[in-house]
Amino acid sequence: MKKTFKAFVIETKNKQGIKKIEINDLMKGDVLIKIIYSSFNYKDGLAISGTLPIVKNFPMIPGVDFVGVVEETSHKKFRKGDKVILNGWGVGEKHFGGFSEYARVDGNWLIHLPKKISEKQSMIIGSAGYTAALCVIEIIKKIKPNMGDILVTGASGGVGSIAVHLLSKLNYNVVALSGKKSNFLSKLGKIKIIDRKQFVINQKPLGSQKWAGCIDTVGGDILASIISEIKYDGIVASTGLAKSHILNTTVFPFILRNITLAGVDCVYASNKKRRKAWEFLEKNLDLKKLNFIYSEKSLKDLKKLTSNILKGKVEGRTLINPKL
């Protein structure tokens, strides 16, 4: 199939931009998808900037997720015309990703688009919302709404904002920690907002027991402080390193308060977990609320978006429309 189309290509660490390529230039896979939308995530910013070695080989088309329509397939689970979602699996890192008009991937990485979620809604949710769902599922395994406050760090970001909304809708007492001054968080549910500048870092191995649970997207000393302040039998779902990948803590919160630190991986989670997360989103997300938390951009905007997201200037979710 000879067809020329647009893609954002990282050719080297210092050379990147929109390029015309052909279907035959795509990497191997048993399903060819025409991409409708992708979404822009913090990890994509790290990949495009080269801040961390996210990209494993060059050239690379970044974009860790997408939704699209199957154009060609030899995979038994999919037919031409099926609408599918991909999140993770090393796409945008080791395999050409979603910042393109077409993608060819392993069909085992795909799931069908849930019936009640539109193509646009699926990428407003995107990898961030899917990750948020995985985190919330971990929280509700251990914590009931009447057991205390749930802290969400990086609450204005993609994962944080959807986690805030899901927890609020499930009647949890949500405390949103954010460094951005914005009204959009208050539109996502009944929550308390704390300015990150007012958040006091606890330096002691054990602090006062403040939080029944936490969804953390930032890591570093903030995560270490939160761990020391989790209530007995509480849980932290950790899924990010926006501040730092280094965690300096002690065993005391774990052996004296019986807390759980649950790592949440969205990249290589099983398809069973993925389907459960999307079913959870389909059931519990107020899709109307998504209108408050997204903007739609083009491939031409990716460099500026990269700069902004690494400076903490991106709120909510950003759709990438390859047709623009």
DRENBA-135534 format. One record per residue (C-alpha): residue in one letter; y, z, x. Coordinates in steps of 0.2 Angstrom, whole numbers, plus 5000, padded with zeros to 4 digits. Example, Ala and Ser with C-alpha at 12.3 -4.5 7.8 and 13.67 -1.06 7.14 Angstrom:
REM residues 2
A:4978:5039:5062
S:4995:5036:5068
REM end
This chain:
REM residues 324
M:5000:5000:5000
K:5016:4994:5008
K:5031:5003:5001
T:5047:5009:5010
F:5055:5025:5005
K:5066:5039:5011
A:5061:5055:5020
F:5070:5068:5030
V:5061:5067:5047
I:5062:5080:5062
E:5058:5068:5076
T:5062:5081:5090
K:5069:5098:5090
N:5086:5091:5092
K:5084:5074:5082
Q:5082:5074:5064
G:5089:5065:5048
I:5085:5053:5034
K:5074:5039:5039
K:5065:5024:5030
I:5046:5025:5032
E:5031:5017:5024
I:5016:5024:5015
N:5005:5020:5030
D:5016:5031:5040
L:5010:5047:5030
M:4997:5058:5037
K:4979:5058:5030
G:4974:5064:5013
D:4964:5060:4998
V:4979:5061:4985
L:4995:5051:4986
I:5009:5059:4976
K:5026:5052:4971
I:5037:5068:4973
I:5049:5072:4959
Y:5057:5088:4966
S:5055:5100:4981
S:5064:5116:4984
F:5073:5123:4999
N:5067:5139:5006
Y:5071:5150:5021
K:5056:5144:5030
D:5063:5126:5028
G:5079:5132:5036
L:5070:5139:5051
A:5060:5123:5053
I:5075:5111:5052
S:5085:5122:5064
G:5071:5125:5076
T:5076:5144:5076
L:5058:5148:5076
P:5043:5137:5081
I:5038:5133:5063
V:5035:5115:5066
K:5019:5113:5075
N:5020:5095:5080
F:5032:5080:5079
P:5038:5070:5070
M:5037:5081:5055
I:5044:5080:5037
P:5048:5097:5032
G:5047:5105:5015
V:5034:5118:5011
D:5032:5114:4992
F:5034:5100:4980
V:5030:5094:4962
G:5025:5076:4958
V:5014:5063:4950
V:4998:5057:4957
E:4999:5039:4962
E:4982:5036:4971
T:4967:5048:4972
S:4949:5049:4978
H:4948:5068:4974
K:4937:5072:4960
K:4949:5085:4952
F:4963:5073:4950
R:4967:5057:4941
K:4982:5045:4943
G:4996:5051:4932
D:4992:5070:4934
K:5007:5081:4938
V:5003:5093:4952
I:5011:5107:4963
L:5009:5111:4981
N:5014:5127:4989
G:5011:5131:5008
W:4994:5126:5016
G:5004:5122:5032
V:5014:5107:5024
G:5031:5105:5032
E:5024:5113:5047
K:5008:5104:5053
H:5007:5091:5039
F:5021:5080:5032
G:5030:5090:5018
G:5040:5088:5002
F:5057:5082:5009
S:5052:5064:5005
E:5049:5052:4990
Y:5031:5052:4994
A:5017:5064:5001
R:4999:5061:5005
V:4989:5077:5006
D:4972:5085:5004
G:4968:5087:4986
N:4961:5104:4989
W:4979:5110:4992
L:4985:5105:4975
I:4984:5113:4958
H:4989:5106:4941
L:5006:5109:4934
P:5005:5123:4921
K:5008:5115:4903
K:5022:5126:4898
I:5032:5124:4914
S:5042:5107:4917
E:5043:5098:4934
K:5061:5105:4937
Q:5056:5123:4932
S:5041:5122:4944
M:5053:5119:4959
I:5066:5131:4953
I:5052:5143:4954
G:5045:5135:4969
S:5036:5144:4984
A:5049:5158:4982
G:5044:5161:4964
Y:5026:5159:4967
T:5028:5172:4982
A:5037:5184:4971
A:5023:5183:4958
L:5010:5187:4971
C:5021:5202:4976
V:5024:5208:4959
I:5005:5207:4955
E:5002:5219:4970
I:5015:5231:4964
I:5008:5232:4946
K:4991:5235:4953
K:4997:5253:4958
I:5013:5257:4949
K:5017:5259:4931
P:5035:5257:4924
N:5037:5276:4921
M:5032:5280:4939
G:5049:5277:4947
D:5061:5265:4954
I:5055:5248:4962
L:5067:5242:4976
V:5069:5224:4980
T:5077:5219:4996
G:5085:5202:4999
A:5087:5202:4980
S:5100:5187:4979
G:5087:5176:4988
G:5074:5165:4981
V:5059:5177:4982
G:5070:5192:4978
S:5079:5185:4963
I:5063:5180:4954
A:5055:5197:4958
V:5070:5206:4951
H:5068:5196:4935
L:5049:5198:4933
L:5050:5217:4936
S:5064:5219:4924
K:5055:5209:4911
L:5040:5220:4913
N:5051:5236:4910
Y:5051:5242:4928
N:5067:5252:4934
V:5073:5239:4947
V:5085:5242:4961
A:5091:5226:4969
L:5097:5227:4987
S:5109:5213:4992
G:5122:5209:5005
K:5130:5196:4993
K:5144:5200:4981
S:5139:5191:4965
N:5137:5193:4946
F:5121:5182:4945
L:5109:5196:4948
S:5115:5205:4933
K:5110:5190:4922
L:5092:5192:4927
G:5089:5208:4919
K:5093:5227:4917
I:5095:5232:4935
K:5104:5243:4947
I:5112:5234:4962
I:5115:5242:4979
D:5127:5233:4992
R:5117:5232:5008
K:5132:5239:5018
Q:5130:5255:5008
F:5111:5256:5012
V:5108:5271:5024
I:5094:5267:5037
N:5083:5283:5038
Q:5079:5286:5056
K:5066:5300:5053
P:5047:5297:5052
L:5048:5304:5034
G:5063:5303:5023
S:5065:5309:5005
Q:5054:5301:4992
K:5065:5288:4983
W:5055:5273:4979
A:5038:5271:4969
G:5037:5254:4976
C:5046:5240:4985
I:5046:5221:4987
D:5053:5218:5005
T:5059:5201:5011
V:5069:5206:5026
G:5058:5216:5038
G:5065:5226:5053
D:5073:5243:5052
I:5076:5241:5033
L:5058:5239:5030
A:5054:5254:5042
S:5067:5265:5033
I:5059:5260:5016
I:5042:5264:5021
S:5048:5282:5026
E:5055:5284:5009
I:5041:5278:4998
K:5034:5291:4985
Y:5016:5298:4987
D:5003:5284:4982
G:5017:5271:4982
I:5016:5253:4989
V:5027:5241:4999
A:5023:5222:4996
S:5030:5214:5012
T:5033:5195:5013
G:5048:5191:5024
L:5057:5193:5040
A:5074:5188:5036
K:5081:5202:5047
S:5067:5204:5060
H:5049:5202:5062
I:5048:5219:5072
L:5043:5234:5063
N:5045:5251:5071
T:5037:5265:5060
T:5024:5279:5062
V:5007:5283:5053
F:5015:5298:5044
P:5019:5289:5028
F:5002:5282:5027
I:4992:5298:5031
L:5003:5311:5023
R:5009:5301:5007
N:4994:5289:5005
I:5006:5274:5004
T:5000:5256:5005
L:5009:5242:5015
A:5002:5226:5007
G:5005:5210:5017
V:5008:5195:5005
D:5003:5178:5012
C:5009:5163:5001
V:5003:5149:5013
Y:4985:5151:5014
A:4981:5161:4998
S:4966:5155:4989
N:4967:5143:4974
K:4961:5157:4963
K:4976:5168:4968
R:4988:5153:4966
R:4982:5149:4949
K:4983:5168:4944
A:5001:5168:4951
W:5006:5153:4941
E:4998:5159:4925
F:5007:5175:4928
L:5024:5166:4930
E:5020:5155:4914
K:5017:5171:4904
N:5030:5183:4910
L:5045:5172:4917
D:5059:5169:4905
L:5062:5151:4909
K:5079:5151:4901
K:5085:5163:4915
L:5081:5149:4928
N:5097:5140:4923
F:5107:5154:4931
I:5099:5153:4948
Y:5098:5135:4954
S:5108:5121:4961
E:5102:5103:4964
K:5104:5094:4980
S:5099:5079:4989
L:5090:5075:5006
K:5108:5072:5013
D:5112:5090:5010
L:5098:5098:5020
K:5107:5100:5036
K:5121:5110:5028
L:5109:5120:5017
T:5100:5125:5033
S:5116:5132:5041
N:5120:5141:5025
I:5103:5149:5022
L:5102:5155:5040
K:5119:5163:5038
G:5114:5172:5021
K:5125:5161:5011
V:5113:5153:4999
E:5110:5162:4982
G:5095:5159:4971
R:5085:5143:4971
T:5090:5126:4978
L:5081:5110:4971
I:5079:5095:4982
N:5079:5079:4972
P:5073:5065:4984
K:5080:5051:4972
L:5098:5057:4974
REM end
